[in-house]
């Protein structure tokens, strides 16, 4: 049986917390900051925990819990 491989894109974008939730960077801060409000830019700082509905998909990409 071959080893299960981690998706390279997923390991760069997501981290697992100690409780098993998935942490990721906020989307929407790469470009076009002029058209965003200062409040939106502030709120998009840092990381967030992914919604429960998306966890199953991402965890299948990270079989070893990278």
VMD Tcl script that builds the backbone (N, CA, C; Angstrom):
set m [mol new atoms 198]
animate dup $m
set s [atomselect $m all]
$s set {name element resname resid chain x y z} {
  {N N UNK 1 A 0.842 -1.190 0.000}
  {CA C UNK 1 A 0.000 0.000 0.000}
  {C C UNK 1 A 0.888 1.254 0.000}
  {N N UNK 2 A 0.700 2.162 -0.942}
  {CA C UNK 2 A 1.537 3.373 -0.948}
  {C C UNK 2 A 1.171 4.324 0.180}
  {N N UNK 3 A 2.119 5.175 0.504}
  {CA C UNK 3 A 1.877 6.165 1.544}
  {C C UNK 3 A 0.851 7.195 1.074}
  {N N UNK 4 A 0.090 7.742 2.025}
  {CA C UNK 4 A -0.832 8.833 1.690}
  {C C UNK 4 A -0.030 10.120 1.641}
  {N N UNK 5 A -0.238 10.892 0.594}
  {CA C UNK 5 A 0.520 12.134 0.449}
  {C C UNK 5 A -0.312 13.327 0.856}
  {N N UNK 6 A 0.371 14.304 1.444}
  {CA C UNK 6 A -0.249 15.571 1.801}
  {C C UNK 6 A -0.279 16.454 0.559}
  {N N UNK 7 A -1.402 17.167 0.340}
  {CA C UNK 7 A -1.467 18.121 -0.776}
  {C C UNK 7 A -0.536 19.287 -0.464}
  {N N UNK 8 A 0.382 19.583 -1.383}
  {CA C UNK 8 A 1.383 20.618 -1.145}
  {C C UNK 8 A 0.758 21.984 -0.923}
  {N N UNK 9 A -0.286 22.301 -1.684}
  {CA C UNK 9 A -0.941 23.601 -1.527}
  {C C UNK 9 A -1.600 23.744 -0.173}
  {N N UNK 10 A -2.156 22.657 0.336}
  {CA C UNK 10 A -2.853 22.702 1.629}
  {C C UNK 10 A -1.876 22.866 2.780}
  {N N UNK 11 A -0.725 22.221 2.701}
  {CA C UNK 11 A 0.215 22.332 3.815}
  {C C UNK 11 A 0.814 23.735 3.920}
  {N N UNK 12 A 0.822 24.473 2.798}
  {CA C UNK 12 A 1.311 25.847 2.825}
  {C C UNK 12 A 0.272 26.824 3.355}
  {N N UNK 13 A -1.014 26.470 3.228}
  {CA C UNK 13 A -2.084 27.414 3.540}
  {C C UNK 13 A -2.791 27.177 4.855}
  {N N UNK 14 A -2.734 25.953 5.394}
  {CA C UNK 14 A -3.514 25.613 6.582}
  {C C UNK 14 A -2.643 24.985 7.652}
  {N N UNK 15 A -3.019 25.240 8.926}
  {CA C UNK 15 A -2.369 24.600 10.070}
  {C C UNK 15 A -3.465 24.056 10.964}
  {N N UNK 16 A -3.190 22.934 11.627}
  {CA C UNK 16 A -4.139 22.378 12.576}
  {C C UNK 16 A -3.850 22.912 13.969}
  {N N UNK 17 A -4.909 23.252 14.701}
  {CA C UNK 17 A -4.744 23.676 16.090}
  {C C UNK 17 A -4.651 22.428 16.959}
  {N N UNK 18 A -4.350 22.613 18.236}
  {CA C UNK 18 A -4.221 21.481 19.151}
  {C C UNK 18 A -5.540 20.733 19.309}
  {N N UNK 19 A -6.654 21.446 19.198}
  {CA C UNK 19 A -7.964 20.800 19.353}
  {C C UNK 19 A -8.480 20.212 18.040}
  {N N UNK 20 A -7.697 20.345 16.939}
  {CA C UNK 20 A -8.074 19.727 15.678}
  {C C UNK 20 A -8.803 20.639 14.710}
  {N N UNK 21 A -8.976 21.909 15.086}
  {CA C UNK 21 A -9.601 22.852 14.158}
  {C C UNK 21 A -8.558 23.296 13.141}
  {N N UNK 22 A -9.024 23.922 12.067}
  {CA C UNK 22 A -8.107 24.333 11.006}
  {C C UNK 22 A -7.985 25.843 10.981}
  {N N UNK 23 A -6.737 26.304 11.015}
  {CA C UNK 23 A -6.432 27.726 11.043}
  {C C UNK 23 A -5.914 28.136 9.674}
  {N N UNK 24 A -6.344 29.310 9.191}
  {CA C UNK 24 A -5.866 29.793 7.894}
  {C C UNK 24 A -5.772 31.308 7.911}
  {N N UNK 25 A -5.083 31.836 6.901}
  {CA C UNK 25 A -4.974 33.281 6.756}
  {C C UNK 25 A -6.287 33.833 6.231}
  {N N UNK 26 A -6.531 35.105 6.474}
  {CA C UNK 26 A -7.733 35.757 5.962}
  {C C UNK 26 A -7.590 35.977 4.460}
  {N N UNK 27 A -8.686 35.819 3.750}
  {CA C UNK 27 A -8.683 36.063 2.306}
  {C C UNK 27 A -9.005 37.527 2.028}
  {N N UNK 28 A -8.580 38.023 0.865}
  {CA C UNK 28 A -8.978 39.355 0.428}
  {C C UNK 28 A -8.017 40.472 0.773}
  {N N UNK 29 A -6.722 40.153 0.982}
  {CA C UNK 29 A -5.771 41.214 1.304}
  {C C UNK 29 A -4.570 41.236 0.361}
  {N N UNK 30 A -4.681 40.604 -0.780}
  {CA C UNK 30 A -3.536 40.541 -1.688}
  {C C UNK 30 A -3.375 41.818 -2.512}
  {N N UNK 31 A -4.477 42.367 -2.967}
  {CA C UNK 31 A -4.406 43.564 -3.802}
  {C C UNK 31 A -5.732 44.288 -3.706}
  {N N UNK 32 A -5.783 45.506 -4.275}
  {CA C UNK 32 A -7.031 46.267 -4.295}
  {C C UNK 32 A -7.408 46.851 -2.953}
  {N N UNK 33 A -6.414 47.246 -2.160}
  {CA C UNK 33 A -6.701 47.769 -0.820}
  {C C UNK 33 A -7.396 49.136 -0.853}
  {N N UNK 34 A -7.212 49.879 -1.941}
  {CA C UNK 34 A -7.806 51.219 -2.022}
  {C C UNK 34 A -9.333 51.146 -2.008}
  {N N UNK 35 A -9.878 50.145 -2.650}
  {CA C UNK 35 A -11.340 50.038 -2.699}
  {C C UNK 35 A -11.941 49.406 -1.446}
  {N N UNK 36 A -11.124 48.921 -0.526}
  {CA C UNK 36 A -11.623 48.351 0.723}
  {C C UNK 36 A -11.641 49.422 1.811}
  {N N UNK 37 A -12.591 49.310 2.711}
  {CA C UNK 37 A -12.678 50.290 3.795}
  {C C UNK 37 A -11.592 49.984 4.833}
  {N N UNK 38 A -11.162 50.997 5.570}
  {CA C UNK 38 A -10.160 50.760 6.617}
  {C C UNK 38 A -10.624 49.722 7.634}
  {N N UNK 39 A -11.917 49.703 7.924}
  {CA C UNK 39 A -12.457 48.717 8.873}
  {C C UNK 39 A -12.296 47.297 8.330}
  {N N UNK 40 A -12.559 47.125 7.024}
  {CA C UNK 40 A -12.420 45.798 6.435}
  {C C UNK 40 A -10.967 45.346 6.453}
  {N N UNK 41 A -10.056 46.252 6.132}
  {CA C UNK 41 A -8.626 45.925 6.141}
  {C C UNK 41 A -8.190 45.523 7.547}
  {N N UNK 42 A -8.655 46.247 8.541}
  {CA C UNK 42 A -8.343 45.928 9.944}
  {C C UNK 42 A -8.865 44.549 10.331}
  {N N UNK 43 A -10.107 44.273 9.948}
  {CA C UNK 43 A -10.746 43.017 10.328}
  {C C UNK 43 A -10.113 41.799 9.642}
  {N N UNK 44 A -9.436 42.026 8.517}
  {CA C UNK 44 A -8.825 40.917 7.790}
  {C C UNK 44 A -7.401 40.600 8.238}
  {N N UNK 45 A -6.934 41.266 9.288}
  {CA C UNK 45 A -5.606 40.964 9.818}
  {C C UNK 45 A -5.580 39.604 10.494}
  {N N UNK 46 A -4.395 39.010 10.551}
  {CA C UNK 46 A -4.223 37.795 11.339}
  {C C UNK 46 A -4.819 36.560 10.694}
  {N N UNK 47 A -5.188 35.597 11.535}
  {CA C UNK 47 A -5.693 34.315 11.050}
  {C C UNK 47 A -7.127 34.108 11.516}
  {N N UNK 48 A -7.753 33.051 11.001}
  {CA C UNK 48 A -9.112 32.707 11.400}
  {C C UNK 48 A -9.216 31.200 11.485}
  {N N UNK 49 A -10.255 30.726 12.145}
  {CA C UNK 49 A -10.532 29.297 12.205}
  {C C UNK 49 A -11.585 28.995 11.150}
  {N N UNK 50 A -11.336 27.975 10.340}
  {CA C UNK 50 A -12.246 27.628 9.260}
  {C C UNK 50 A -13.586 27.126 9.782}
  {N N UNK 51 A -14.614 27.322 8.983}
  {CA C UNK 51 A -15.955 26.853 9.340}
  {C C UNK 51 A -15.986 25.327 9.371}
  {N N UNK 52 A -16.896 24.799 10.181}
  {CA C UNK 52 A -17.029 23.354 10.358}
  {C C UNK 52 A -17.280 22.641 9.025}
  {N N UNK 53 A -18.060 23.265 8.145}
  {CA C UNK 53 A -18.417 22.646 6.864}
  {C C UNK 53 A -17.196 22.410 5.976}
  {N N UNK 54 A -16.169 23.246 6.093}
  {CA C UNK 54 A -14.980 23.124 5.244}
  {C C UNK 54 A -13.912 22.215 5.838}
  {N N UNK 55 A -14.055 21.859 7.104}
  {CA C UNK 55 A -13.010 21.087 7.783}
  {C C UNK 55 A -12.777 19.719 7.146}
  {N N UNK 56 A -13.846 19.031 6.780}
  {CA C UNK 56 A -13.715 17.666 6.255}
  {C C UNK 56 A -12.868 17.636 4.988}
  {N N UNK 57 A -13.093 18.591 4.104}
  {CA C UNK 57 A -12.342 18.661 2.851}
  {C C UNK 57 A -10.867 18.894 3.107}
  {N N UNK 58 A -10.573 19.884 3.939}
  {CA C UNK 58 A -9.174 20.237 4.187}
  {C C UNK 58 A -8.458 19.125 4.941}
  {N N UNK 59 A -9.138 18.465 5.860}
  {CA C UNK 59 A -8.501 17.377 6.606}
  {C C UNK 59 A -8.172 16.193 5.699}
  {N N UNK 60 A -8.941 16.026 4.624}
  {CA C UNK 60 A -8.600 14.958 3.669}
  {C C UNK 60 A -7.320 15.296 2.898}
  {N N UNK 61 A -7.026 16.573 2.767}
  {CA C UNK 61 A -5.799 17.011 2.106}
  {C C UNK 61 A -4.601 16.897 3.039}
  {N N UNK 62 A -4.840 16.842 4.345}
  {CA C UNK 62 A -3.763 16.783 5.348}
  {C C UNK 62 A -3.879 15.496 6.165}
  {N N UNK 63 A -3.590 14.340 5.576}
  {CA C UNK 63 A -3.808 13.083 6.288}
  {C C UNK 63 A -2.915 12.915 7.509}
  {N N UNK 64 A -1.739 13.536 7.498}
  {CA C UNK 64 A -0.816 13.400 8.616}
  {C C UNK 64 A -0.944 14.541 9.619}
  {N N UNK 65 A -1.898 15.413 9.418}
  {CA C UNK 65 A -2.100 16.521 10.344}
  {C C UNK 65 A -0.989 17.551 10.314}
  {N N UNK 66 A -0.483 17.849 9.124}
  {CA C UNK 66 A 0.615 18.817 8.994}
  {C C UNK 66 A 0.178 20.200 9.386}
}
mol reanalyze $m
mol bondsrecalc $m
mol representation Tube
mol addrep $m
